[in-house]
Amino acid sequence: MKILILGASGYAGQAIAQRLGEHYEVYGTYHSQKNEGIAQNRMLQLDLGIPGSIKNILDRIRPQIIISSLGGDFQLQLAAHNDVANYLAENKAGKIIFLSTANVFDAAEENPHYESDRTDSHTDYGRFKIACEHLLQEKLNDRCVTVRVPEIWGRNCPRILKLIEDTESHTPIVTYPNLHVNYTTNIQIAEWIAYIIKEDLGGIFHIGTKDTYDYMQFQSELSMLLGLKKPVFKKELIPQKCFQAVLPGRQEIPEKLQRKVIDVLHYLEHVQK
């Protein structure tokens, strides 16, 4: 089976490519920096600003599964996903796995959210992701799999590197007491997507921890576990408890792939030291 990962050089894309490369013929796109985990003759440069560029890649590779973890300009991404949807619709085969975000619920923070909840966002990013979800679902129906993810962590991820830099320099770290979120790792995302493909599952999935944790407390405990200097926090006060969390509710995902926040903290302690 041929799989094409759009945005294979990104942090999540690299982990997905490495995991799927164990069993499938994996291709990837990049904008400026290649993914060293994919054979170089299977890495294709993609410039979303060039009309027809993504269609040329699709016609060349003819993938059965397309995984989108694209970044960049929102309107260019939306146009690219429209091209992908048209390609799949015309070929009447194949599916897309679209990486979305917890921000599709950022205007409804009274509770954590499950897959069947109605999306509602007041940010440009959240609204853009909702637009992509709707576009793909309307054109492809059950041939579109949507995976929503919260904050992504992992070995040498951008968030950890920034935490190390800020604690070392005593730079104030913006944090949000009273905000409760859930977390995921690049490895968990790759494991879930591999399972979704293997079992040919469809619909919407939330890939993240089964529980939530106070945002500032997570930063404090992670700093301690990694042996970093005590963080200097700049607190953005929130008057009452709120959530930005996409909790997994799908029963098809086995327990061995589920995680709690404490599992993520211990994993980061292990891989980062």
C-alpha positions in Angstrom: 0.0 0.0 0.0 1.2 3.5 -0.9 0.8 6.2 1.7 1.6 9.9 1.1 2.2 12.1 4.1 1.7 15.8 3.4 4.0 17.7 5.8 6.2 14.7 6.5 9.1 16.9 7.7 7.1 18.3 10.6 7.3 17.0 14.1 4.3 14.8 14.0 4.8 13.9 10.3 8.3 12.5 11.0 7.0 10.2 13.7 4.1 9.0 11.5 6.4 8.3 8.6 8.8 6.3 10.8 6.0 4.2 12.2 4.2 3.5 9.0 7.5 2.9 7.1 7.8 -0.4 9.0 4.9 -1.9 7.0 4.0 0.4 4.0 5.5 2.2 1.0 5.6 5.7 2.5 6.1 8.9 0.6 6.3 12.4 2.0 6.2 16.1 1.1 8.3 18.9 2.4 8.6 22.6 1.9 12.2 23.3 2.7 13.7 20.6 4.9 13.5 16.9 4.0 12.5 14.1 6.4 15.6 12.0 6.8 13.5 9.0 7.9 12.1 8.6 4.4 14.2 7.5 1.4 15.2 10.6 -0.5 13.6 9.4 -3.7 10.3 9.3 -1.9 10.5 12.8 -0.5 8.8 15.4 -2.8 9.0 19.1 -2.5 5.6 20.8 -2.3 5.0 24.5 -2.7 1.4 25.3 -1.9 1.7 28.6 -3.7 2.2 26.9 -7.1 -1.2 26.0 -8.6 -1.5 22.3 -9.5 1.6 21.3 -7.5 -0.2 19.0 -5.1 -2.3 17.4 -8.0 1.0 16.7 -9.8 2.3 14.8 -6.8 -0.9 12.8 -6.4 -1.0 11.8 -10.0 2.6 10.7 -9.8 2.4 8.7 -6.6 -1.2 7.5 -6.8 -1.4 6.8 -3.0 -4.2 4.7 -1.4 -4.0 6.8 1.8 -3.1 10.4 2.2 -2.2 11.8 5.7 -2.3 15.5 6.1 -0.2 17.3 8.7 0.4 20.4 6.6 1.3 23.8 8.0 1.5 27.2 6.5 -0.9 29.7 5.0 -4.5 28.9 5.9 -6.0 29.7 2.5 -3.3 27.8 0.6 -3.8 24.8 2.9 -7.6 25.0 2.3 -7.1 25.0 -1.5 -4.7 22.1 -1.2 -7.2 20.0 0.8 -9.9 20.8 -1.8 -7.5 19.5 -4.5 -6.9 16.3 -2.4 -10.7 15.8 -1.9 -11.3 16.2 -5.7 -8.6 13.8 -6.5 -10.0 11.1 -4.1 -13.6 11.8 -5.3 -12.6 11.4 -9.0 -10.7 8.2 -8.3 -13.5 6.7 -6.2 -10.9 5.0 -4.0 -8.6 5.8 -1.1 -9.0 8.0 2.0 -7.5 10.9 3.8 -6.5 11.1 7.4 -6.6 14.8 8.4 -4.8 16.1 11.5 -7.0 18.6 13.2 -6.7 20.3 16.6 -8.3 20.9 20.0 -8.8 24.5 18.9 -11.9 23.6 17.0 -13.6 23.8 20.5 -11.8 26.9 21.8 -15.1 28.9 22.0 -16.7 26.2 24.2 -14.3 25.8 27.2 -16.8 25.0 29.9 -16.1 21.2 29.5 -13.6 18.9 27.8 -14.9 17.6 24.5 -15.5 14.2 22.8 -15.6 13.2 19.2 -19.4 13.7 18.8 -19.5 17.2 20.2 -20.3 20.2 18.0 -17.3 22.3 17.1 -17.2 26.0 18.0 -14.2 28.3 17.7 -13.5 32.0 18.1 -9.9 31.9 16.7 -8.7 32.1 13.1 -6.7 28.8 13.6 -9.7 26.9 15.1 -12.1 28.2 12.4 -9.6 27.3 9.7 -9.4 23.7 11.0 -13.2 23.5 11.2 -13.4 24.6 7.6 -11.0 21.9 6.5 -12.9 19.3 8.5 -16.2 20.3 6.9 -14.7 20.5 3.4 -13.3 17.0 3.6 -16.2 15.4 5.3 -18.7 16.9 2.9 -16.8 15.7 -0.2 -15.6 12.4 1.0 -18.0 11.3 3.8 -16.6 8.1 5.4 -13.4 8.3 3.3 -12.3 11.1 5.5 -10.8 10.3 8.9 -10.4 13.3 11.2 -7.9 13.0 14.1 -8.0 15.9 16.6 -4.9 16.4 18.8 -4.1 18.6 21.8 -0.6 19.8 22.6 2.0 17.5 21.1 5.1 16.6 23.2 8.0 14.3 22.7 11.8 14.0 22.6 13.3 17.4 21.7 10.0 18.7 20.6 9.8 22.5 20.1 7.9 22.9 23.4 10.6 21.1 25.4 13.4 23.0 23.8 11.6 26.3 24.5 11.1 25.2 28.2 14.7 24.4 28.6 15.8 27.7 27.0 13.4 29.8 29.1 14.2 28.1 32.5 17.9 28.4 31.8 17.7 32.1 31.0 15.0 32.8 33.7 12.7 34.1 31.0 9.1 34.5 32.2 6.9 31.7 30.8 3.4 32.6 30.1 1.0 30.2 31.8 -2.6 29.8 32.6 -3.7 28.6 36.0 -7.2 27.2 36.0 -6.8 26.0 32.4 -7.1 22.2 32.2 -5.8 20.5 29.1 -4.9 17.1 27.9 -1.8 16.1 26.0 -0.4 13.7 23.4 3.0 12.7 22.1 4.3 12.3 18.5 4.6 8.6 19.2 1.0 8.2 20.4 -0.3 9.9 17.3 1.8 7.6 15.1 0.6 4.5 17.0 -3.1 5.5 16.7 -2.8 6.3 13.0 -1.1 3.0 12.3 -3.9 1.2 14.2 -6.6 3.2 12.4 -5.1 2.2 9.0 -4.6 -1.5 10.0 -8.2 -1.9 11.2 -9.6 0.3 8.5 -11.5 2.5 11.0 -13.4 5.7 10.0 -14.9 8.8 11.5 -13.4 11.2 14.1 -10.8 10.3 16.7 -9.4 12.3 19.6 -5.8 11.3 20.1 -4.8 12.4 23.6 -4.7 11.5 27.3 -7.9 10.2 28.9 -7.6 12.9 31.6 -6.8 16.6 32.0 -4.2 18.5 34.0 -3.7 22.1 35.1 -1.6 23.8 32.5 0.8 25.5 34.9 1.1 22.4 37.1 2.2 20.3 34.1 4.9 22.8 33.2 6.1 22.9 36.8 6.2 19.1 37.2 7.9 18.5 33.8 10.6 21.0 34.7 11.3 19.2 37.9 11.3 15.8 36.3 13.8 17.0 33.6 16.1 18.6 36.3 15.6 22.1 34.9 15.8 25.3 36.9 12.5 26.4 38.6 10.4 28.2 36.0 9.6 31.9 36.3 5.9 32.1 35.4 4.0 35.0 34.0 0.4 34.1 35.0 -2.5 35.0 32.8 -5.3 34.6 35.3 -8.5 32.8 34.4 -11.4 33.5 36.8 -12.8 30.0 36.7 -11.8 26.5 35.7 -12.0 25.9 32.0 -10.9 23.3 29.5 -9.1 22.9 26.2 -9.1 19.2 25.9 -10.1 16.6 23.3 -10.7 13.4 25.2 -10.8 10.0 23.5 -14.2 8.4 23.5 -13.9 5.8 20.7 -14.2 2.2 22.0 -12.3 0.7 19.1 -8.9 1.9 20.3 -7.4 -0.7 22.6 -6.3 0.1 26.2 -2.6 -0.5 25.4 -2.7 2.7 23.2 -4.4 4.8 25.8 -2.5 7.3 27.9 -2.9 9.4 31.1 -1.1 12.7 31.8 1.2 10.9 34.3 2.2 8.5 31.5 3.2 11.4 29.3 5.2 13.1 32.0 7.1 9.9 32.8 7.6 9.2 29.1 9.2 12.7 28.6 11.4 12.2 31.6 12.6 8.9 30.1 13.3 10.0 26.5 14.6 13.5 27.3 17.3 12.6 29.8 
